[in-house]
């Protein structure tokens, strides 16, 4: 049998076979490098270790419940610094820890007046505690101290099932009426807070130049207890422009609007907490430029967002 012979591969005239092979190898390496870079870029751009839950939509943040199922536990009134409360926390532990939020009621009110916010906010990916104050007649400065005592309890002394779910570096305060005034007091005393939300706030102090915590102020157009002209708007104006502040006015609402389930309050409170506690810029779309053509909002102002 005659030996098999192999023809040399044809190359373009004037091109050496070795050079062609090297050129093809370099080209393949470049294509691979570009492909790897493009494949990795989106993951790096979206890399935020604090993001919790899927991409937000108007429907998702207006929903009565978010994507996380929630459990509750009671906190004894014998704790130090405040008079107990209720903790709402996500059952899911697969996504890491969550930011912590403490909510204070208003003058003469109990935690039950703010209970609707507890589960609603927690179901969006936060550990939330609604508290009772030491006295129903406590003034804003005292309520601010109690908010901070509750933050410390959550992050250092709460049940293991709760504490293990909390990132102690990401905390926020929310309050209604004198509790709203208390959020400002707490923010000045503890600038490491990531966010504050003051709901129809009452506080005789209007200048808050030392408050560097991003703050959302929610006023009610028909508030006769803490009118927007005497409280919410001057408080907003008294906050520094940076690192961020906003004022939302509820159309036709009264001072007690935050005591009942309110989608507008929930929508913007959740967006504010997500943006500043979780550093989740996916929620900026709901804050900038803010409400447009929303019949539930009579005024919106912002700075530094």
Helices and strands as residue ranges (DSSP letters): H 17-45, H 58-62, E 70-75, E 85-90, E 98-104, G 111-114, H 115-122, E 126-131, H 140-156, H 160-163, E 166-176, H 178-189, E 195-199, E 215-220, I 228-232, H 233-238, E 245-250, G 255-259, H 263-276, G 281-286, E 297-303
